[in-house]
Amino acid sequence: MTGPVVKSGPGPSLIDATPRQQRNTLALWLSRLEGPQTLGRGRGFWLTLGLAVLAAVIYPLFVDGWTVGNTAYFLVWTFMAMGLGVIWGYAGSLSFGQTAFFGLAGYGYGVLTLNFGAAYGFTLLALLLSVGLAVLLALVLGYFMFYGRVQGVFIGIVTLSVTLVFQAFMAQTAGPEWAIGAARLNGFNGMSGMPPLTIPWPGGDVLLYADIALYYVLLGLMLVVYLGLRMLLNAPFGNVLVAIRENPERAEMLGYDVRRYQLLGFVLGGALAGLSGVLYTAWGQYITPSSMSITAAALPVIWVAFGGRKDVTATLIGTLVMIFLYQWLTIYGSQYAIVVMGVILVLTVLFAPEGIVLSLMRWISARLTSAGGRS
């Protein structure tokens, strides 16, 4: 018998090959934080982002807990908006179904936690399972749409129909027979009393009520999702999505499975909408069918259109600005809130069809580039 053959010489061994590959993979993904599908690059952009994050981190030091909890509400919706940006802005399919995924995940979280409680970190498992429900709905709905060759405006019609049917059904579940275990659906009044997100901790569980702790968790999660989307959209997946948006026939002729990429983008958007639904339910400890109304379905479209659907940074900034404006109008002039949102959408479509924030970002970038060239 002969022993194992050992390669001699200075070449790399199998022992350090895997760590090197891991480092190379990590470096590749980090390099995709900048790329052709996202605006913002260079030291100036990342310094500005760092200062914005720092301001958000120290913000709770200067306001009361109630205000911080209300600010956490703004962050909850950013995930759904970024998901819609992927579906609409990058994949080119306008969807009104985000609130259906939002509502299904929110109700899923309520049913699970009302039945099984929050002990042993179950709320975190409930979050994952509820987002999984949204993914399943997006997968089934997207499969029948994209593989059924539903295109253009008809995608918006189908997704809006599903949303409104779901809302109408949930609004009619007021009777005592509409219960899943200990969880009453309660019709139009919705479900309430579910526990907040709870993190197991050696010294006692950390309950993330609508306060400072939840704000920091949402801020960190939003930053992770934002950076993750930048890397994903600058990867080959994002490039193919944009190619499909610009010319699906050409992308198909080049050998790409257009329907599969559209479905994957749709499922990703549905997952992020479901994440928003769970976080909203945990934030307020309630969920109602009104969160899936036609108004609720239209608002994310307005946020993304205002920001700029073709860039995730513009989508994020525009969403935060519009949610703040909408909340301010709801408090001080509720009768005008929807009207103002509609006017903003019309003005955006007429004068800045690619988004007001995105147009402004491009103008600033062009000015900085021009100033750098003259110097």
SVG drawing of the C-alpha trace seen along z (x, -y; Angstrom):
<svg xmlns="http://www.w3.org/2000/svg" viewBox="-70 -75 79 77">
<polyline fill="none" stroke="black" stroke-width="0.4" points="0.0,0.0 1.1,-3.5 0.6,-6.4 -1.1,-9.7 0.6,-11.8 1.8,-15.1 2.5,-18.0 5.8,-19.6 6.9,-23.1 5.8,-26.6 2.3,-26.4 -0.9,-27.0 -2.2,-24.2 -5.8,-23.0 -5.7,-24.2 -5.5,-27.9 -7.4,-27.8 -10.9,-28.1 -10.1,-31.1 -8.6,-32.8 -11.6,-32.1 -13.8,-33.5 -11.8,-36.7 -11.9,-37.1 -15.7,-36.5 -16.2,-39.1 -14.0,-41.6 -16.0,-41.0 -19.3,-41.7 -18.0,-44.7 -16.8,-46.1 -20.4,-45.9 -21.4,-48.6 -20.6,-50.9 -21.7,-50.1 -23.6,-51.1 -27.1,-50.4 -26.7,-52.6 -25.8,-56.3 -23.3,-57.4 -19.6,-56.5 -16.3,-57.8 -15.2,-59.2 -17.7,-62.1 -20.7,-59.8 -19.7,-57.4 -18.7,-60.3 -22.1,-61.8 -23.8,-58.5 -21.7,-58.0 -22.6,-61.4 -26.3,-60.7 -26.1,-57.4 -24.2,-59.1 -27.0,-61.8 -29.6,-59.0 -27.7,-57.2 -27.4,-60.3 -30.9,-61.5 -32.6,-59.7 -30.3,-61.6 -32.1,-64.9 -35.8,-63.8 -38.2,-61.9 -39.0,-58.2 -42.4,-58.8 -40.9,-60.8 -38.3,-58.1 -41.0,-55.4 -42.9,-57.5 -39.7,-57.8 -39.3,-54.0 -42.7,-53.9 -41.1,-55.8 -38.3,-53.2 -40.8,-50.3 -42.1,-51.3 -38.7,-51.7 -38.4,-48.0 -41.6,-47.8 -40.6,-50.9 -37.1,-49.4 -38.8,-46.2 -41.2,-48.0 -38.2,-49.8 -36.7,-46.5 -39.9,-45.3 -40.9,-48.5 -37.7,-50.5 -35.3,-47.7 -37.5,-44.9 -39.9,-47.2 -43.2,-45.8 -45.5,-48.1 -47.0,-46.2 -49.9,-47.3 -49.5,-44.0 -47.0,-45.2 -49.7,-45.8 -51.1,-42.3 -47.7,-40.8 -47.5,-43.4 -50.9,-42.4 -50.5,-38.6 -47.2,-38.7 -48.6,-41.0 -51.6,-38.8 -49.3,-35.7 -47.2,-37.3 -50.3,-38.0 -51.8,-34.5 -48.5,-32.9 -47.6,-35.0 -51.1,-35.1 -51.1,-31.3 -47.6,-30.6 -46.5,-33.7 -43.1,-35.3 -41.0,-33.1 -37.7,-31.7 -37.4,-34.2 -40.4,-32.8 -41.3,-36.2 -38.1,-36.1 -39.1,-32.7 -42.6,-34.1 -41.0,-37.0 -39.2,-34.5 -42.3,-32.3 -44.5,-35.3 -42.1,-36.7 -42.1,-33.2 -45.9,-33.4 -45.4,-36.7 -42.7,-35.0 -45.0,-32.0 -47.8,-34.4 -45.4,-36.3 -44.0,-33.1 -47.5,-31.7 -48.9,-35.0 -45.7,-35.9 -45.5,-32.5 -49.0,-32.7 -48.4,-36.3 -45.0,-36.0 -45.2,-32.5 -48.7,-33.4 -47.2,-36.2 -49.1,-38.9 -47.2,-42.2 -47.4,-45.9 -50.3,-47.6 -52.0,-44.2 -49.5,-43.4 -50.7,-46.4 -54.3,-45.4 -53.8,-41.8 -51.8,-42.8 -54.3,-45.5 -57.2,-43.0 -55.5,-40.5 -54.8,-43.2 -58.4,-44.5 -59.9,-40.9 -57.7,-40.1 -58.7,-43.3 -62.4,-42.7 -62.1,-39.1 -60.3,-40.1 -62.8,-42.9 -65.6,-40.3 -64.1,-38.1 -65.7,-39.7 -67.7,-36.7 -66.5,-34.5 -66.1,-31.6 -63.3,-33.5 -60.5,-32.5 -57.3,-30.5 -56.6,-29.0 -56.5,-31.8 -56.3,-34.5 -59.5,-36.2 -59.3,-37.9 -61.9,-40.6 -62.9,-41.7 -62.5,-45.4 -61.3,-46.1 -58.3,-43.9 -56.2,-41.9 -54.5,-43.4 -52.6,-42.4 -49.8,-40.5 -46.5,-40.8 -43.7,-43.0 -40.5,-41.5 -38.6,-39.9 -34.9,-39.1 -33.8,-36.5 -31.1,-37.8 -29.3,-36.2 -30.4,-39.0 -34.0,-38.9 -35.7,-39.2 -35.5,-42.5 -38.9,-43.6 -38.8,-45.9 -41.7,-48.2 -42.1,-51.4 -39.2,-53.1 -35.4,-53.6 -34.4,-50.0 -36.7,-49.2 -35.6,-52.3 -31.9,-51.2 -32.9,-47.7 -34.8,-49.1 -32.1,-51.6 -29.5,-48.8 -31.8,-46.5 -32.6,-49.2 -28.9,-49.9 -28.1,-46.2 -31.0,-45.8 -30.0,-49.0 -26.3,-48.0 -27.3,-44.4 -29.6,-45.7 -26.8,-47.9 -24.5,-44.9 -27.2,-42.7 -28.3,-45.2 -24.8,-45.9 -24.2,-42.1 -25.1,-40.2 -28.7,-39.7 -29.3,-43.4 -27.8,-44.0 -30.1,-41.4 -33.1,-43.0 -32.2,-46.3 -31.7,-44.7 -35.2,-43.1 -36.6,-46.5 -35.1,-48.2 -35.7,-45.6 -37.1,-42.2 -37.0,-40.8 -33.3,-41.5 -32.6,-40.0 -34.4,-36.9 -32.5,-36.7 -29.3,-36.9 -30.3,-33.7 -31.7,-35.0 -34.8,-33.4 -36.8,-36.7 -39.7,-35.2 -37.4,-33.6 -35.6,-36.9 -38.9,-38.8 -40.2,-36.2 -37.1,-36.4 -37.3,-40.2 -41.1,-40.0 -40.4,-37.5 -37.6,-39.7 -40.0,-42.7 -42.7,-40.6 -40.3,-39.4 -39.3,-43.0 -43.0,-44.1 -43.7,-41.1 -40.8,-42.3 -42.5,-45.7 -45.8,-44.0 -44.3,-42.1 -42.3,-45.0 -45.4,-47.3 -47.5,-44.7 -44.8,-44.3 -44.4,-48.1 -48.0,-48.9 -49.1,-45.5 -52.1,-45.5 -53.0,-44.9 -56.2,-45.8 -57.6,-45.3 -57.3,-49.0 -53.5,-48.5 -54.4,-46.8 -56.9,-49.4 -56.5,-51.1 -55.1,-54.2 -52.5,-52.0 -51.7,-50.3 -51.2,-53.6 -49.0,-55.4 -45.8,-53.2 -46.1,-53.9 -46.2,-57.6 -43.2,-57.4 -41.1,-55.5 -42.1,-57.7 -41.2,-60.8 -37.8,-59.4 -36.9,-57.7 -37.7,-54.1 -34.5,-53.4 -32.1,-54.0 -32.4,-52.4 -30.8,-55.4 -33.3,-57.8 -36.1,-55.5 -35.0,-55.4 -34.6,-59.1 -37.8,-59.9 -39.8,-57.4 -38.6,-58.9 -39.4,-62.4 -42.8,-61.5 -43.8,-59.5 -42.8,-62.5 -44.8,-64.8 -47.8,-62.5 -47.7,-62.1 -47.4,-65.8 -50.4,-66.4 -52.4,-63.7 -51.9,-65.4 -52.4,-69.0 -54.6,-68.7 -55.9,-65.2 -58.5,-66.2 -55.7,-67.4 -53.2,-64.5 -54.3,-62.3 -54.9,-65.3 -51.4,-66.6 -50.0,-63.1 -51.9,-63.0 -50.7,-66.4 -47.1,-65.5 -47.5,-62.3 -48.9,-64.3 -46.2,-66.9 -43.5,-64.2 -44.9,-62.5 -45.1,-65.7 -41.8,-67.4 -39.5,-64.7 -40.7,-61.3 -37.6,-59.6 -38.2,-60.9 -37.6,-64.3 -34.9,-63.0 -33.1,-61.1 -33.2,-64.1 -31.7,-66.2 -29.0,-63.7 -28.0,-63.5 -27.9,-67.3 -25.7,-67.5 -23.4,-64.8 -23.1,-66.6 -22.2,-69.9 -19.6,-68.2 -18.1,-66.4 -18.0,-69.7 -16.4,-71.6 -13.8,-68.8 -13.0,-68.9 -12.4,-72.7 -10.1,-72.4"/>
</svg>
